[in-house]
Structure formats: structure tokens, C-alpha cells
Amino acid sequence: MNSTDITTFHRRAFAAAVLVYICTAWSSTGFQNADEHYQVITFAQWKTGDPNMGPLPWEFYERIRSSVLPWTAVALFKSCSILGVDDPFTLTFLLRSITALLALLTMKRFVIATLRPIDPSLRRPYIILSYFLWFLPFLLVRFSSETWSLIALLHILALLYQRKENGKWPWWTGMWLGILICIKPSMLPAVIGIGLWTLLIAKPKAVSVLQAGASIVLVFLLSTAMDSLFYGVPAFSFGNYLHANFPSHPGHVFDSFPWWYYAPWIVKYAIPPIGLCMLVGFFILLRYQAKSLLTWCILPVVIALSIVPHKELRFLYPLAGLVPLLLITAFSSVRMHWKTHLGATALWKPVLLLLGVINILALTVVISSPAANGRTALGQAIGKKYPVHPLRVEYLEGGRDIWDIRIPEFYLPVGTTQGVIQNACAPMNTLTDTLVVLISDHAPAPCPNAGFPNWEPVQSALPWWTEKALWLYDWEDTKPTWRLYEKRS
């Protein structure tokens, strides 16, 4: 395949990806992890003086979160306010769309930077995987520190892969390294690994190292100014983060897991056939590509995260953009060292077909579903169905943590109150002008008193196809879907 053909193919794949990612940004309402809302949107609400704001998390008071994303949200919120746009779902859609477009442009640059060494027969699969590996559209539309640090990381690696073609690479690389550290301090091991690879294997001139270092310092100074302006007091979030979390924060206890726990998580949550390929690909990378920049970037993060007792799958998200290159590099290494060729055995085609079908099915669910458990989809339904009523949302306690479903005030009509009840019949005899709706993960029992209305379902937090898919995806961790109920006689 000549360069013109692959460029045309890449251009068409990119155009298709823009459509897929915008659709995902539209459907993927809400947030995957609480930090995506409470440590970004809530911060921006505080800065803009939004009265419909929930409580600020402890991270705000210790000033350990970078202000880059909150400032971005503030700029968008204020700009939209001038235009008369204040719907929270429109605002967050715009934030996701901006993130998606930035991520796509960055991924395009990264693919171009890494395409040349790849075997010509694997270039098209690499391009397809880079945009359409099933979890990438979902992750790359998230307005979160994980996604924005992923964008910064791809910029860094693209610059280093193309350093011979860009005389200013030290300045740009230093800038993105500084941004990566400030946005996601936990990615410091990746920065250290990249730095060591650059010094020990790439061996740049001393002046290039000094330029990169100067650029990092400049980013730190700018970050300090932004943080101080945002919090209203002198602040350097990266330094505060290190002070608060190393060796650990004494005031906050987190769940702990064994050092090896990420391996089964990857296999399970990337969907077993694909997750197993990722895990095996990583070990193949260590075996045959020990000196590659990819290895030196990923391995320090994996080691550091394995050592730290507190583990969350999202800590790996900044590395997600590297998975397509990892898979293609590992496959190419196997083919080279084991003398195996794609299509040379009858086994390859059904295996690749199975992986392709699984990826397409998962991608279809991702494109069309709200994020996480769909709680904000219920908030959107409440806003549309009860726009003018004094409203109270009651959550029916049933053995699960209400924190799993509690809808942030940002996504509810102004003035809406919320509470938790143990008896679904308790609000039935409330004689007030306030309209009460119920959210529960199980059907409320009928009220025994004659003449009382019953709770009737209005909307599910998730589409039925997402419920079925999650039942297969989560295995034993599958939880009932939350639903919105209203009183009906």
C-alpha cells in the first residue's frame, strides 16, 4: 500500500471517527467517575457563583487539583451564559465535544507520528484500532483529568517519535510534560520513564535537555498563577498533591487491593478476549521491545500503580490511547520472531472475526448509552417532565449506597430538594404543594392503605440494550438499574 492510499484511508477513518465521537459525546451524558463532576464541574460552579451547586469535596480545600479543567469549564459557562445558554446538559455536551475534537486531532497526530515503522500490512488495522477500539470513544469524550492527561501524553510521544523532523521538539515536549504533570500528578512515573528513555536511549544534546527543563518550569509557573487566581490564595496544586498523598493522606482511608489486581481488571473490563490480548501484548512488549519508548512510558506507571494499595481502573485511563500501538507492536513482534503471518493458519481468521464482532457490539453500546449508571439521564427526564413544579426527589434505601445514584444538583431544576427514605409509602400522604418523585433500584411495594396512589415507573436510567450488555459485562458485579417513579392513582 503506497503512502497516498494510506493517507486517503486515514482521512476517511478520521472523518468517520468525528461522527462517532460526536454521537458518543451526545449520548454519554453525565460522568463515569464522581471526580469527573465533583472535582471539575462543581469547582467551576463555585467560581461562577452558581447557586445550584452541591458541596465542595475535600480536595478543593486542600487545593490539590489543577485549575486547568475548571477554568476551561468556567470560560465555556460564562460564554454560553452571554448567549443565553444555561441548560446543564447542553453545557456538558459542549465540554465533551471539545474534549472529543481535541482528542481526535491529537490521536491523528500520534498515528501519523507512529505509522512509518509499522508493517504496511498492519497500517490499516492500526488506524482503525486507534479510533474505534471500543472503549476509546467513551474515554476520549470525557471532560476529565484522565482524558486530558491522555491527550498530553499522546502529544509528548508524538513529538519524541518525530523529534528528528522538528527542531523545536524540546520546547514543545517540555510544555506537554509540564501540562501532564499538573493535570494528572499520578502520571509522574510516566514522565520519569519518558525522561530516562530520552536521556539514556535517545541521548539528545545537553541544550535540548535544558530547553525541555526550562519549558517545564515555565508551565509550572503558569500553573501556579492559574491555581492561585482560581483558589483565591497562593496555590500550586502539584506540590499540594504530593504533600497530601505521599506517603498517604492521614484523613482519608481508601480501599486497598493486592499488587496484581490490575491484571484481572484489564482482562475483565476491556472484555475478556480483547483484555486478554492487551495483557499478553504488554508482556510481549516487555520481551521483544524492552528499549522502545512505549515500554519505558507504560512500565513505570504499571509498577507504580501496582505498588500503591489503593487501586481504581480509571488510574489506567491515561494509557488507553497507547493500546492500539501496543497491540499492533506486539502482534508484529510475534509475527517477526515466531515466523507467523496473518492468515497463514486457519485459526487467525475466526479469532480476528470474533474480536471484531465483540468490538463492534461494545462500540454500539458505548455510542448510544449514558455514562456509568445513567443517573444524569434521570435528572434530564425530571427536568423535562416537571419543569415548573416545586420538586423533591426521594431515594428509596434498599441496601445499596445512595451515593451510587444521587443526582448532583447541577443536573436538577433549581430549587429541587433531595432526601432518602426507607418506606416508599411515607411520601404518599404528604399534603404539600411540592411534587415528590421516587428513584429506586427495585419496584416499590404497594401501599397498604386504601385510597393511596402507587408508584409507577416513568423512566429507566439506562436503555434496555445497555442493561442487557452490562449484565454480560459486569458478571457477578451487575447491579439493578435505577428507575424514576411518580405517583399515580
C-alpha positions as CSV (number, residue, x, y, z in Angstrom):
1,M,0.0,0.0,0.0
2,N,1.5,3.3,-1.1
3,S,1.5,6.5,1.1
4,T,-1.3,8.1,-1.0
5,D,-3.6,5.2,-0.3
6,I,-2.9,5.0,3.4
7,T,-3.3,8.8,3.7
8,T,-6.7,8.6,1.9
9,F,-7.8,5.7,4.2
10,H,-6.6,7.6,7.3
11,R,-8.5,10.7,6.2
12,R,-11.8,8.7,5.7
13,A,-11.3,6.9,9.0
14,F,-10.8,10.2,10.8
15,A,-14.0,11.7,9.2
16,A,-15.9,8.6,10.4
17,A,-14.4,8.9,13.9
18,V,-15.5,12.6,14.2
19,L,-19.1,11.4,13.6
20,V,-18.9,8.5,16.0
21,Y,-17.2,10.6,18.7
22,I,-19.8,13.4,18.5
23,C,-22.6,10.9,18.7
24,T,-20.9,9.4,21.8
25,A,-20.5,12.8,23.3
26,W,-24.2,13.4,22.8
27,S,-25.3,10.1,24.3
28,S,-22.8,9.8,27.0
29,T,-24.5,12.2,29.4
30,G,-23.2,12.6,32.9
31,F,-20.0,11.2,34.3
32,Q,-18.2,7.9,34.6
33,N,-16.5,8.7,37.9
34,A,-17.6,11.1,40.6
35,D,-14.3,13.1,40.3
36,E,-15.3,14.0,36.7
37,H,-18.2,16.0,38.2
38,Y,-17.3,17.0,41.7
39,Q,-13.7,18.0,41.1
40,V,-14.3,19.8,37.8
41,I,-17.9,20.9,37.3
42,T,-18.5,21.7,41.0
43,F,-15.3,23.7,41.1
44,A,-16.4,25.7,38.0
45,Q,-19.9,26.2,39.7
46,W,-18.1,27.6,42.8
47,K,-16.1,30.0,40.6
48,T,-19.1,31.3,38.7
49,G,-21.2,31.6,41.8
50,D,-23.8,29.1,40.6
51,P,-26.5,28.7,43.4
52,N,-27.4,25.2,42.2
53,M,-24.1,23.9,43.5
54,G,-23.5,20.8,45.7
55,P,-21.0,20.5,48.5
56,L,-17.3,21.0,47.6
57,P,-15.1,18.0,48.1
58,W,-12.1,17.9,50.5
59,E,-9.7,18.1,47.5
60,F,-10.9,21.7,46.9
61,Y,-10.0,22.9,50.4
62,E,-6.6,21.3,50.2
63,R,-6.1,22.7,46.7
64,I,-4.6,19.6,45.2
65,R,-6.5,19.7,41.9
66,S,-5.2,21.6,38.9
67,S,-7.4,24.5,37.8
68,V,-6.9,23.9,34.1
69,L,-10.1,22.0,33.6
70,P,-12.3,24.1,36.0
71,W,-11.0,27.3,34.2
72,T,-12.0,25.8,30.9
73,A,-15.4,25.0,32.2
74,V,-15.8,28.5,33.6
75,A,-14.8,30.1,30.3
76,L,-17.4,27.9,28.5
77,F,-20.2,28.5,31.1
78,K,-19.7,32.3,31.0
79,S,-19.5,32.4,27.2
80,C,-22.7,30.4,26.9
81,S,-24.4,32.5,29.6
82,I,-23.9,35.6,27.4
83,L,-25.6,33.7,24.6
84,G,-28.5,32.7,26.9
85,V,-27.5,29.0,27.1
86,D,-27.6,27.6,30.6
87,D,-29.0,24.1,30.2
88,P,-26.6,21.8,32.1
89,F,-26.9,19.0,29.6
90,T,-26.0,21.4,26.7
91,L,-23.1,22.8,28.6
92,T,-21.6,19.4,29.4
93,F,-22.3,18.2,25.9
94,L,-20.2,21.1,24.6
95,L,-17.4,20.2,27.1
96,R,-17.4,16.6,25.9
97,S,-17.5,17.7,22.3
98,I,-14.5,20.0,22.8
99,T,-12.6,17.2,24.5
100,A,-13.5,14.7,21.7
101,L,-12.3,17.0,19.0
102,L,-9.0,17.8,20.8
103,A,-8.5,14.0,21.4
104,L,-9.2,13.1,17.8
105,L,-6.8,15.7,16.5
106,T,-4.2,14.5,18.9
107,M,-4.8,10.9,18.0
108,K,-4.4,11.7,14.3
109,R,-1.1,13.4,15.0
110,F,0.0,10.4,17.1
111,V,-1.0,7.9,14.4
112,I,0.9,9.8,11.8
113,A,4.0,10.0,14.0
114,T,4.0,6.3,14.7
115,L,2.8,4.9,11.4
116,R,6.1,4.7,9.4
117,P,7.8,1.9,11.4
118,I,4.6,-0.3,11.3
119,D,4.5,-3.0,8.7
120,P,2.4,-1.8,5.7
121,S,0.0,-4.8,6.0
122,L,-0.8,-3.7,9.6
123,R,-1.3,0.0,8.9
124,R,-5.0,-0.1,8.2
125,P,-5.8,-2.2,11.3
126,Y,-3.7,0.2,13.3
127,I,-5.6,3.2,12.1
128,I,-9.0,1.5,12.7
129,L,-8.0,0.5,16.2
130,S,-6.7,3.9,17.1
131,Y,-10.1,5.5,16.6
132,F,-12.6,2.6,17.0
133,L,-11.2,0.3,19.7
134,W,-14.5,0.1,21.6
135,F,-13.5,1.9,24.9
136,L,-11.7,4.8,23.2
137,P,-14.7,6.8,22.0
138,F,-16.2,6.6,25.5
139,L,-13.0,7.6,27.3
140,L,-11.9,10.3,24.8
141,V,-15.2,12.3,25.2
142,R,-14.8,12.5,29.0
143,F,-14.1,16.0,30.3
144,S,-11.9,14.7,33.0
145,S,-8.2,14.8,34.1
146,E,-7.7,11.2,32.9
147,T,-8.7,12.1,29.3
148,W,-6.9,15.4,29.2
149,S,-3.7,13.8,30.6
150,L,-4.1,11.1,27.9
151,I,-4.1,13.9,25.3
152,A,-1.0,15.4,26.8
153,L,0.7,12.1,26.8
154,L,0.0,11.4,23.1
155,H,1.4,14.8,22.3
156,I,4.6,14.0,24.2
157,L,5.2,10.7,22.5
158,A,4.3,12.1,19.0
159,L,6.9,14.8,19.5
160,L,9.6,12.3,20.6
161,Y,8.8,9.9,17.7
162,Q,9.2,12.8,15.3
163,R,12.0,14.7,17.1
164,K,14.3,14.5,14.1
165,E,11.8,16.3,12.0
166,N,11.1,19.1,14.5
167,G,13.9,21.3,15.7
168,K,11.7,22.8,18.5
169,W,10.8,19.4,19.9
170,P,12.5,20.0,23.3
171,W,10.4,23.1,24.0
172,W,7.1,21.5,22.9
173,T,7.9,18.3,24.7
174,G,8.7,20.1,27.9
175,M,5.5,22.1,27.7
176,W,3.3,19.0,27.4
177,L,5.3,17.2,30.1
178,G,4.6,20.1,32.4
179,I,0.9,20.0,31.5
180,L,0.7,16.3,32.0
181,I,2.2,16.6,35.5
182,C,0.0,19.5,36.5
183,I,-3.3,17.9,35.2
184,K,-2.6,14.4,36.5
185,P,0.3,14.3,39.1
186,S,-0.2,10.5,39.4
187,M,1.3,10.3,35.8
188,L,4.7,11.3,37.2
189,P,6.1,7.8,36.8
190,A,5.4,8.0,33.0
191,V,7.2,11.3,32.9
192,I,10.2,9.8,34.7
193,G,10.2,6.8,32.3
194,I,10.0,9.1,29.3
195,G,12.8,11.3,30.7
196,L,15.0,8.3,31.3
197,W,14.4,6.9,27.8
198,T,15.2,10.3,26.3
199,L,18.5,10.6,28.3
200,L,19.7,7.0,28.1
201,I,18.5,5.8,24.7
202,A,17.6,8.9,22.5
203,K,20.6,10.8,24.0
204,P,19.8,14.3,22.9
205,K,22.2,17.2,23.1
206,A,22.5,18.9,26.5
207,V,21.0,22.1,25.2
208,S,17.8,20.1,24.2
209,V,17.6,18.8,27.8
210,L,17.9,22.3,29.2
211,Q,15.3,23.6,26.8
212,A,12.8,20.9,27.9
213,G,13.6,21.6,31.5
214,A,13.1,25.4,31.0
215,S,9.7,24.7,29.3
216,I,8.6,22.5,32.2
217,V,9.5,25.3,34.7
218,L,7.6,27.9,32.7
219,V,4.5,25.6,32.7
220,F,4.8,25.2,36.5
221,L,5.0,29.0,36.9
222,L,1.9,29.5,34.7
223,S,0.1,26.7,36.5
224,T,0.8,28.3,39.9
225,A,-0.5,31.6,38.7
226,M,-3.7,29.9,37.4
227,D,-4.2,27.9,40.5
228,S,-3.7,30.9,42.8
229,L,-6.1,33.0,40.8
230,F,-8.7,30.2,40.8
231,Y,-8.5,29.4,44.5
232,G,-8.0,33.0,45.6
233,V,-4.9,32.2,47.6
234,P,-1.3,31.2,46.7
235,A,-1.5,27.6,45.4
236,F,0.5,25.1,43.5
237,S,-1.7,22.1,43.0
238,F,1.1,19.7,42.0
239,G,3.1,20.4,45.2
240,N,-0.1,20.3,47.3
241,Y,-0.9,16.9,45.8
242,L,2.5,15.5,46.6
243,H,2.3,16.8,50.2
244,A,-1.2,15.4,50.7
245,N,-0.7,12.0,49.2
246,F,2.8,10.8,50.0
247,P,3.1,8.5,51.7
248,S,-0.7,8.7,52.2
249,H,-3.4,11.1,53.3
250,P,-3.9,10.6,57.0
251,G,-7.5,11.9,57.0
252,H,-8.9,9.7,54.2
253,V,-8.9,5.9,54.0
254,F,-9.3,4.3,50.6
255,D,-10.0,0.7,49.6
256,S,-6.8,-1.4,49.2
257,F,-6.2,-4.3,46.8
258,P,-3.3,-6.7,46.1
259,W,-0.5,-5.6,43.8
260,W,-1.6,-7.9,41.0
261,Y,-5.2,-6.7,40.9
262,Y,-5.0,-4.6,37.7
263,A,-4.3,-7.7,35.5
264,P,-7.7,-9.4,36.1
265,W,-9.4,-6.0,35.9
266,I,-7.9,-5.3,32.5
267,V,-9.0,-8.7,31.2
268,K,-12.5,-8.3,32.6
269,Y,-13.3,-4.7,31.9
270,A,-11.7,-4.5,28.5
271,I,-13.9,-7.5,27.7
272,P,-12.1,-10.8,28.2
273,P,-10.9,-11.6,24.6
274,I,-9.8,-8.0,24.0
275,G,-8.5,-7.6,27.6
276,L,-6.5,-10.8,27.3
277,C,-4.9,-9.6,24.1
278,M,-3.9,-6.4,25.8
279,L,-2.4,-8.2,28.8
280,V,-0.5,-10.7,26.6
281,G,0.5,-7.8,24.3
282,F,2.1,-6.0,27.3
283,F,4.3,-8.9,28.2
284,I,5.3,-9.4,24.5
285,L,6.2,-5.7,24.5
286,L,8.4,-6.3,27.6
287,R,10.0,-9.3,25.9
288,Y,10.8,-8.0,22.5
289,Q,10.6,-4.2,22.7
290,A,12.3,-3.5,26.0
291,K,14.1,-0.4,24.7
292,S,11.1,1.1,23.0
293,L,9.7,4.4,24.1
294,L,6.3,2.7,24.5
295,T,7.7,0.3,27.1
296,W,9.5,3.0,29.0
297,C,6.3,5.0,29.2
298,I,3.9,2.2,30.2
299,L,6.1,0.1,32.5
300,P,6.8,2.7,35.2
301,V,3.1,3.6,35.5
302,V,2.1,-0.1,35.9
303,I,4.8,-0.7,38.5
304,A,3.8,2.4,40.5
305,L,0.1,1.7,40.4
306,S,0.7,-1.9,41.4
307,I,2.7,-0.8,44.4
308,V,0.1,1.7,45.6
309,P,-2.5,-0.2,47.7
310,H,-5.5,2.0,46.5
311,K,-6.5,0.9,43.0
312,E,-9.1,2.2,40.6
313,L,-9.4,1.2,36.9
314,R,-9.5,4.8,35.9
315,F,-5.9,5.3,37.0
316,L,-5.0,3.4,33.9
317,Y,-7.2,5.5,31.6
318,P,-4.4,7.9,30.6
319,L,-2.6,4.9,29.0
320,A,-5.7,3.9,27.0
321,G,-4.7,5.8,23.9
322,L,-1.5,3.7,23.6
323,V,-3.4,0.4,23.5
324,P,-3.7,0.3,19.7
325,L,0.0,0.8,19.2
326,L,0.7,-1.8,21.9
327,L,-1.5,-4.4,20.2
328,I,0.0,-3.8,16.7
329,T,3.6,-3.7,18.0
330,A,3.1,-6.9,20.0
331,F,1.5,-8.7,17.0
332,S,4.2,-7.5,14.7
333,S,6.9,-8.7,17.2
334,V,5.2,-12.1,17.4
335,R,5.0,-12.4,13.7
336,M,8.6,-11.5,13.3
337,H,10.1,-13.7,16.0
338,W,7.7,-16.7,15.7
339,K,7.6,-16.5,11.9
340,T,3.8,-16.3,12.0
341,H,1.9,-14.5,9.3
342,L,-1.7,-13.2,9.4
343,G,-3.8,-15.6,7.5
344,A,-1.1,-18.3,7.4
345,T,-3.2,-20.6,9.7
346,A,-6.9,-21.3,9.7
347,L,-7.1,-20.2,13.3
348,W,-6.4,-16.5,12.7
349,K,-9.5,-15.6,10.7
350,P,-12.1,-16.9,13.2
351,V,-10.2,-15.3,16.1
352,L,-10.0,-11.9,14.4
353,L,-13.6,-12.2,13.4
354,L,-14.7,-12.9,17.0
355,L,-12.6,-9.9,18.2
356,G,-14.1,-7.7,15.5
357,V,-17.7,-8.7,16.3
358,I,-17.2,-8.2,20.1
359,N,-15.6,-4.7,19.4
360,I,-18.5,-3.6,17.1
361,L,-21.1,-4.7,19.7
362,A,-19.4,-3.0,22.5
363,L,-18.8,0.1,20.4
364,T,-22.5,0.2,19.6
365,V,-23.4,0.2,23.3
366,V,-20.9,2.9,24.1
367,I,-22.1,5.2,21.3
368,S,-25.7,5.0,22.4
369,S,-25.6,4.9,26.2
370,P,-25.3,7.4,29.1
371,A,-22.2,7.3,31.2
372,A,-21.9,4.9,34.2
373,N,-25.3,4.1,35.8
374,G,-27.2,6.7,33.9
375,R,-28.1,8.8,36.9
376,T,-28.0,12.1,35.0
377,A,-30.3,10.7,32.4
378,L,-32.9,10.5,35.2
379,G,-32.1,14.2,36.0
380,Q,-32.7,15.1,32.4
381,A,-36.0,13.3,32.5
382,I,-37.0,15.1,35.7
383,G,-36.2,18.5,34.2
384,K,-38.2,17.8,31.1
385,K,-41.3,16.3,32.8
386,Y,-41.5,18.5,35.8
387,P,-40.0,21.9,34.7
388,V,-42.2,24.2,36.9
389,H,-43.1,22.2,40.0
390,P,-41.6,22.7,43.4
391,L,-39.9,19.3,43.4
392,R,-38.4,16.8,45.8
393,V,-36.6,13.7,44.8
394,E,-36.7,10.8,47.3
395,Y,-34.2,7.9,47.0
396,L,-35.6,4.6,48.3
397,E,-33.0,2.9,50.5
398,G,-32.6,-0.7,49.7
399,G,-29.2,-2.0,50.7
400,R,-27.1,-0.1,48.2
401,D,-25.2,3.1,48.7
402,I,-27.4,6.1,47.7
403,W,-24.2,7.8,46.6
404,D,-24.2,5.5,43.6
405,I,-27.3,7.2,42.2
406,R,-27.7,10.6,43.9
407,I,-28.0,13.2,41.1
408,P,-25.8,16.3,41.5
409,E,-27.8,19.5,42.0
410,F,-26.2,20.8,38.7
411,Y,-28.4,18.4,36.7
412,L,-31.7,19.1,38.5
413,P,-34.1,22.0,38.3
414,V,-33.1,24.9,40.5
415,G,-34.6,24.5,44.0
416,T,-35.1,20.8,43.8
417,T,-34.6,19.1,47.2
418,Q,-33.4,15.5,47.8
419,G,-33.7,13.0,50.5
420,V,-33.5,9.3,51.4
421,I,-36.5,7.3,52.7
422,Q,-36.8,3.7,53.9
423,N,-40.6,3.4,53.3
424,A,-41.9,4.1,49.8
425,C,-45.4,4.9,51.2
426,A,-44.2,7.6,53.5
427,P,-44.5,10.5,50.9
428,M,-47.9,9.3,49.8
429,N,-49.8,11.2,52.5
430,T,-47.7,14.4,52.3
431,L,-50.1,17.3,52.0
432,T,-47.9,20.0,50.4
433,D,-47.6,21.7,47.1
434,T,-44.2,20.0,46.5
435,L,-44.3,17.3,43.9
436,V,-42.5,14.2,45.1
437,V,-40.8,11.7,42.8
438,L,-39.1,8.5,43.7
439,I,-35.8,6.9,42.5
440,S,-35.3,3.2,43.3
441,D,-33.3,0.2,42.1
442,H,-36.3,-2.1,42.8
443,A,-40.1,-1.8,42.4
444,P,-41.6,-0.2,45.5
445,A,-44.1,-2.4,47.3
446,P,-47.8,-1.3,47.0
447,C,-49.0,0.9,49.8
448,P,-51.5,-1.0,52.1
449,N,-53.8,1.9,53.0
450,A,-56.9,2.1,50.7
451,G,-57.1,5.2,48.6
452,F,-53.3,5.7,48.4
453,P,-51.8,6.0,44.9
454,N,-49.0,3.8,43.9
455,W,-45.6,4.4,42.4
456,E,-45.5,3.8,38.7
457,P,-42.2,3.7,36.7
458,V,-41.6,6.7,34.4
459,Q,-38.1,6.1,33.0
460,S,-35.2,3.8,33.4
461,A,-31.7,5.2,33.9
462,L,-30.4,3.0,31.1
463,P,-31.8,1.8,27.8
464,W,-32.8,-1.8,27.8
465,W,-30.0,-2.8,25.5
466,T,-27.4,-1.2,27.8
467,E,-29.0,-3.1,30.8
468,K,-28.5,-6.4,28.9
469,A,-25.0,-5.5,27.8
470,L,-24.0,-4.6,31.4
471,W,-25.4,-7.8,32.7
472,L,-22.9,-9.6,30.4
473,Y,-20.1,-7.1,31.0
474,D,-20.2,-6.8,34.8
475,W,-20.7,-10.5,35.6
476,E,-21.1,-11.0,39.3
477,D,-20.9,-7.2,39.9
478,T,-24.1,-6.5,38.0
479,K,-26.4,-4.2,39.9
480,P,-30.1,-3.5,39.3
481,T,-30.9,-0.5,37.2
482,W,-32.3,2.6,38.9
483,R,-35.7,3.9,37.8
484,L,-37.7,7.0,38.2
485,Y,-41.2,6.6,39.7
486,E,-44.2,9.0,40.0
487,K,-47.4,8.8,42.0
488,R,-50.4,7.5,40.1
489,S,-53.9,6.6,41.4
